[in-house]
């Protein structure tokens, strides 16, 4: 049984930590004004006091933001004809669903993050900061790429000056897009200099040379390692890496880190921009070279016991992927976060801007939950003010106790078993209600069209079959409502 004295010591340590960090007056933290009250409570209710303080020490949070795609040309009058070639739908002060993010949307995003959780353990920033341009040479250059990276890094640092930001490069963080070289480049060197506050000294040279690096998060003895990938090395559209077995030696490096972490019983987060597997809105669009896709899946299967999370982006949509072992047991989940940019692509509709706050156990590094927030762009433009709100909490939305692989496989099965013809207003159509709701949150509450059997099959197959051949068989077959 914890003693009253130990609880008071915990309170004091928490108080001292906040004083040192200079965040004494942040919401929900113990401040000088209420420290006296906390000590009194600890005397009267020692068990409750100790449990409450310990839970605050153990439970941590981190932000995941991605695909900002700053459009420095955007104006409400012009829209963004350089981006899609089509006129903007309803351009407003915060942008348009045909366009990338204007500065006002970027600033609003960061201010909302600060309002919700100003003191996260860290921020994952997973790339693609440069605007989409149909005529690259006319609207973009290496100089503009570097200026964009500098400006976005500066505002993030201004809003979160005491927070570590762990960054990876997207396929648009180079000029021209999808052409990042394997060997060291001037662009990567200069971005490394921009990000040197956030990258350890012993890792910054690795980033400059090959674009990948690793960091240890110092919570409860450094139990968590972040592996920051350069997925440009596996990008199907990158001509600089075609027909190469291990571009930049990234697979060899990745396996050596996973092996070392496994030997040391250290948990790992794998972070990248382009995800493996197949895009959920089409039958056969994928981004990794086939051999790289197979190799990545194999590493996750081999080292799944120490992989506590996988965090990717690129698709602009909200989704996830389940990895399985040879016995069809769910062993790992990959999370695909939606973008900040609302920009639509040729193969998908637009989305609302989104940001995600994960909750995790600092002792075990296991994910507990996350909350997805979104910006209603139509209402925000109409009212000329930010319209951020909570879209959903994962455990509530998916009706699961936690977000571990078994829980997400169980949720995926519900979507697979849904009868898309069932009336969602009826009492016996819970699975179809879940499917229709998932289709909405996939677009960050923008696209409310009915998800038919084709839509269902694409979502379910993308979630459950990351290998290209297995995915193709899934798409070509009738979905079978079977237990995993």
N, C-alpha and C positions, 0 to 999 in steps of 0.2 A: 504494500500500500504506500503511495507517495506521501511523503511528510509535508506538513504545512510549510516547513522551512524550505524544502526543495522547490515548492511552488513559488514561494517568494523569490528565491534565487532565480528561477526561470523568468519571472516577471522582471526582475532587475536586469537580467541579461538581455531580454528583449528590449527593455528601455534603453540600455546602453548602446545596443546595436543601432537603434533608430537615431540616437543622438549622434553617433559617429557618422552615420550615413547622411545626416542633415535632412531627414524626412519626418521630423517629429510631428509635423502638423498635417500629415496626410490623413485622409479619411480612414477610420477603423483602426488606427494605430494608437498605442498607448502614449499619451502626451504628458508633459509635466503637470498640467492642470488636473488630470484625472488619475495620476499615479497613486495619489493618496487613497483614492476610492478603490483602486485595484488591490492595494495592500489590505484594506479593511475587508474586502470580499474574500481574500485569501485566508484571512483569519477565521471568518465565519463559515465559509464553505470551501474548505481546502481541496476536496476531491474535484468538485466542479471547476474550481479555479485552475487547478493543475491540468485537467483535461482540456479546458478551453485554451490555455496558453500553449500547451504542447501541440494541440491541433494546428494552431497558427504557425508554429515552428515547422511542423512536418509537411503541411500542405502548401505547395507553391503554385505559381501561375507563370505563364509566358504567352506572349503574343505571337501570332503567325500572320504576317502580311505579305502580299505578293502581287506581282503584275500591276505595278502602279502606272506604267506607260504614260508618263507625263507628256502632254501635248502643249508645248510652249507657243504654238501658232494659234491655238484655239481662241476664237472670239464668239460672242453670242450672235453677232451679226453675220459672220462668215461660216460658222460651223466648222466642218473639217473635210472639205472635198478631197484633200490630199491623202486622207486616211482610207476611205472606202470607195471613193469615186462616186458616191451617191450623196444627195443632199441630206443634211441633218433632218431628223424627224421633228424635234421640238427643242431646239437649242436654248439653253437657259444658263444662268450664272454658274451652275455646278456641272455643266456639260450636257451631253446628249447620248442616247443609247446607240448612236451610230459612230460615236467619237471616243477618243481616248480622254484621259483625265486632265482637265484644266488645273491650274495651280490652286484655285479656290477649293476644289474637291480634295486635293492632296492635303492641304492645310486643315480642312475640316476633319479628314480622317484621323490625322495625328492628334488633333485636339480632343476628338472623341475618345481615342485610346487613352489619353492622359486623364480624361474625366472619369472613365470607367475603372481603370487600374493604372495609377501613376507610378507604381513601384513593382513592376513585374521582375521576376528573377532574370529574365533575358527576353530578347526579341529575335524571332526567326524572320529574316527578310529574304525571300527566295527568288529574287531576280525579275528580269524583264521590266526595266525602268524606262526604256526608250519608246517613243511613239511608233505606231505602225504607219508606214508611208509606202504608197504604191510606187512612187518614183523615188527610190532611195537617194540617188545622187542629187536630185533636185532639192530635197527637203532635209537631208541628213548628211553628216560628215563625222569623221573621227573626233573633231573638235567639239561638235555639238553633243556627241555621245558622252564625252568626258565632262563637259559642262553640266549635263543633266545628272550624271552620277554625283558630281560634286554638290550640286544644289540640293538634291534629295538627301544625300548623306548629311549635309549641314543642318537641314531643318529637323531631321530625325534626332540628331545629336542635341540640338537646341531644346527640343521638347522632352527628350529623355537623356539628360546629360550624365546621369549616374548609372545608366543601364547598359549592359553589354549587348551589342547587336551582332548577331552571327549571320553573315551574308553569303549568298552564292550567286553565281552568274547565270543569267538566262540566255537564250539564243538571240534575243534582241539587244543584249548589252555589248554589242560590237557593230562595227560598220565595215561591210554590209552585214545585215543580220544573217545568222546561220552560217557564218564563215569564220568563226573563231579558230585560229590555228592551234595546232598541238604544241608547238614549240613556244618558248617565251616570246611575248610580243610587247611592244611599247604601250599598247592600251592596257593590258593586264598589269603591267608594271605600275602605270600611273593610277589605276584603280586601287591597286594594293597600297599605294601611298595615301590615297584618300581614306582607305579603310584601316590604316595601320593602328589607329586608336583601339579598334575592336579585335584585331588579330594579334595573337601573341608574337613576340619577336622571333621565337624559334619556328614559327609557322608562316610568317609573312613571305619568306623567300619561296616556300613551296607554292603558295598562292600565285606569286608572280611568275614562277617558272611553269607550272602546269595547271593552275586554277583550282586545285583542291587543297584542303588542309583539315586539321583536326584540333579540337579544343576540349578541355576538361572543365566541366561546370563544378565549381567549388561549393557544393552543398552536401553537408553531412559526410565530409571526408573525400570529396571528389569521386563519388560513385557513378557519375554520369559522363560519358564521352560523346561529344558531338562529332560526327563524321560529315564534313561538308563537301559534297561532290561537285565536280564540274561535268554536268551531263551534256555539255556541248561536245564532249569527246565521244559520246555515243549517239549523237544526233543524226538521224537518217538523212536530213537535209544538208548536213555539213560536208561539203566535198573534200575537206581536208582530212577526214578520218575514214573514208571509204576503204573497204577491203583491208582493214588493219585489225589484228587480233586483240591487241590491248593498247589502244591509243594513250600515250602519255604514261603508260604503266599504271593506270588507275585501278584496274582490277587486282593486280598484284599488291598494290598498296592497301586497297580496301580489305582484301582477305588477311593481310598481315595484321592490320589493326583489329579486325574482328577476332582473329586467333589470339592475339595478345589480350584483348578484353575478356575473352572467354576464359583464358588461363588465370586472369586476375579477378574473375567473378565481377567484372565491371559492366554495367548496363550501357547501352548504346542507343542514341538517336541517329538515324541516317537522314540527311537533309539534302534535297536536290531541287532542281527546277523542273526538267522534263521527266515525267513519270514513265515507268515501264507499262506494258500492257497495251490495251486498245481503247480508243476514245469511245465514250458511251453514247454519243449521238449519231454514230454511223456504224456500218457493218464491219469496216475493215481499215479504218485510219489508225495508224500507230506511228510512234516517233523514234523508237530505238531501232538500230540495226538488229535483225533477227538473232544473230549470234550473241550480241550484247544483251539482249532481252533474256535469252535462255541462261546466260552466265549470271546475270544479276539475280534472277529467280533462284538459281541453284545456291548462291551464297546466302540468301535469306533463309532458305530451307535448312542449310547446314548449320547456321549460327543463330537460328531463331530464338534460342533460349536466352540470349543476351541482348536481342534487339527489342528495346522497349517501345519504339515508335519509328515510323517512317513518314516524312513530311515533304510533300511535293506540290507542284503548282502547274503552270503552263496552260491548262485547259480552260481557264477562266470560270470553271464550273465547280460546284460543290459535290464531291463524291468520295468514294473510298474503294479500296481493293482488299480482298481477303486472300492470303497465301495459305496453302495446304501442304501437309506432308504426304508421303506415299500412301498412307492409310486413309487419306481424305479427312484428316483432322485439322481444324483451323489452327494455325500456328503464329500468324502475324497479320497486322493490319497496316495498310498504307493509306494515309489521309491526303486527299487532294483538296487544297483550300481554294475558294473562289477568289477572283481578282478584285482589285480596287477599281480598275478601269471598267466602264460599262460597255466598251467597244464590242460590236458584233463582228463575227467572221463569216466567211462564205459558207461554212458547214454548220453554223449554229446561229441561234437567235442571240440577242443581247442578254445582259444580266444587270442586276443592280449591284452597286459596289458593296463589298463585304470585308469584314475583319473578324478574326477568330481568337478567342482567349481560351487557352488550354489550362486545365487544373491537373496537377500531378503530385504524387507522393515523393517528397524530397529524399526520403530514406531509401526507397526501392526504385525510384525513377519510373514507376508504373503510372500510366495515364489513368485519371479518375473520371474526367468528364471534359466537355468544352461547351462554350457558349458562342453561338454565331450571331453577329450583329450586322445589320444592313442599313443602307441609305436608300430611302424611297426617292429616286431621282425625279420622278414626275412631280410629286408633292413638294420636294425641296425646291425645284425650279419655280413652281407656281407660287410658293410662299417666300421665295428668296431668302431662305434660311435652312440650315442643316436639319435634315429629317432622319436622324439615326435612331434606331430602336433595336431591341432584342428580337431576333428572328426565331430562334429556338435554343433550348438546352438539349444536348445530345441524348442523355439518358431519358429525358421526358419524351422527346420526339420519337425516338426509336423504341421506347417502352422496354428498356433494358436496365439491369441493376448497375452495369458498368459498361465501358466501351472496349473491353478486351476482345481478342479475336473470336472467341466462342460466342460472345454476345452479338457481335456484328455478323457472324455467319448465321446466327438464328434470325436476325432481322432480315438478312438477304434472302433467307428461305421464305419468309413471309411475303416478300415482294415477288418471289418466284411462284408462289402458290396462289397469288391473287387472281381472281376472276375479273378481268377488265370490263366485262359486261354487267357486273353486279352493281346495283343501285347503291351508291355510297351513302345515301341517306337511310338505308335499311340497317337493321340491327345485326345482320349476319355478313356484313361486307367490310369487316375491320381490315383485312389484308388489302383489299382494293383501296380503301381510304388511305392506308399507309403508302401504297404505291403512288396514288395520285398526289399525295402530299409530298412524297420524295421528288416527284417530277417537278413540283413547284420550287422546292428549296434548291434543287439542282441549278436553277436559274437565279437563285437568290431572290425569290418571290417576285419574279418579273413575268415569266411565261406560265399562264394558267390554263393552257390547252389540255384537253383530255389526253392521258397517256394510254394509247391503244396497245394491242398485242406486239406490234413492231417495236414501239417505244419500250415496253416492258422487257422484251427479249434483249434489246441492246443494253439496257441498264444492268440486268441480271448477269448477262454474259460478261460484260466488262468488269463487274464486281468480282466475279468468281473464277474467271478463266484468263489468266495473264499470258499464258503461252499462246502464240498466234494460231497454231494448228488446233489446239483445244478450243480456242475462242471461235474459230471458223465452224467447227463441228457444232458448237453450242448454238450459233446463229442459224445454222441450217437445220437444226432439229427442233422438235416441239419441246417446250420446257416441261420437265418432269418434276412434280411436287414430291420430293423425296427428302428424307432426313439426311443430314450430313454426318 
